């Protein structure tokens, strides 16, 4: 009887952990709305294994990551740049200068030696996100360019 009880408790605990890893129904719904919006804008987005929207813009891959936050959504549009063969100091200088000059972007080096650059905001609805999306993409493309420029200057 004790073994059965322990097994049941273990199964319930594991089910609880896997449920936390999945996106909520609200997050999935908003993510699907973002995907539909990107399709209407001419992109070819997909939903990746994490449940985030993945799309290409001018040859670079970007992700839209949605999380519920209060009565709305915290949404990040994220780009990655491979920095595995770059000097760490130059990468950090490039991240700092990019953040300093553009202000609306966050840049950092992750554990996989990728530079992560992102714009984020709080949105009550999809309409608000649609209004900011062109600005986010403009800032991210400028960030990509600035990161490369500063790193090349520092590296030489």
VENMOVEN-V479532 format. One record per backbone hydrogen bond with DSSP energy under -0.5 kcal/mol. NH is the residue of the N-H (numbers start at 1). CO is the residue of the C=O. E is the energy in kcal/mol with one decimal. If there is no record, write none. Layout:
nh:co:e
NH:CO:E
NH:CO:E
This chain:
nh:co:e
5:1:-2.2
6:2:-2.6
7:3:-2.5
8:4:-2.5
9:5:-2.4
10:6:-2.4
11:7:-2.5
12:8:-2.4
13:9:-2.3
14:10:-2.5
15:11:-2.3
16:12:-1.9
17:13:-1.9
18:14:-2.1
19:15:-1.8
20:16:-1.4
21:17:-1.2
22:18:-0.9
28:24:-2.6
29:25:-2.3
30:26:-2.5
31:27:-2.6
32:28:-2.4
33:29:-2.0
34:30:-2.4
35:31:-2.3
36:32:-2.4
37:33:-2.4
38:34:-2.5
39:35:-2.2
40:36:-2.3
41:37:-1.2
42:39:-1.7
43:38:-2.5
46:54:-2.4
48:46:-0.6
48:52:-2.9
51:48:-1.8
53:64:-2.1
54:46:-3.3
55:62:-2.5
57:60:-2.9
60:57:-1.9
62:55:-3.3
63:78:-2.4
64:53:-2.5
65:63:-0.6
65:76:-2.9
66:64:-0.5
67:74:-1.7
69:72:-2.4
72:69:-2.0
73:123:-2.6
74:67:-3.5
75:73:-0.7
75:121:-2.7
76:65:-2.5
77:119:-2.7
78:63:-3.0
78:76:-0.6
79:117:-2.9
80:61:-0.7
81:115:-2.1
83:113:-2.3
86:83:-1.4
91:87:-2.1
92:88:-2.5
93:89:-2.6
94:90:-2.3
95:91:-2.5
96:92:-2.6
97:93:-2.7
98:94:-2.3
99:95:-2.4
100:96:-2.4
101:97:-2.4
102:98:-2.3
103:99:-2.1
104:102:-2.6
106:118:-2.4
108:116:-2.1
110:108:-0.5
110:114:-2.7
113:110:-1.5
115:81:-3.5
116:108:-3.4
116:114:-0.6
117:79:-2.4
117:115:-0.5
118:106:-2.3
119:77:-2.0
121:75:-1.9
123:73:-2.8
129:125:-1.3
130:126:-2.9
131:127:-1.8
132:128:-1.4
133:129:-2.1
134:130:-0.6
136:132:-2.6
137:133:-2.6
138:134:-2.1
139:135:-2.6
140:136:-2.6
141:137:-2.5
142:138:-2.2
143:139:-2.4
144:140:-2.4
145:141:-2.1
146:142:-2.7
147:143:-3.1
148:144:-1.8
149:145:-2.4
150:146:-2.7
151:147:-2.2
152:148:-2.4
153:149:-2.3
154:150:-2.5
155:151:-2.9
156:152:-1.4
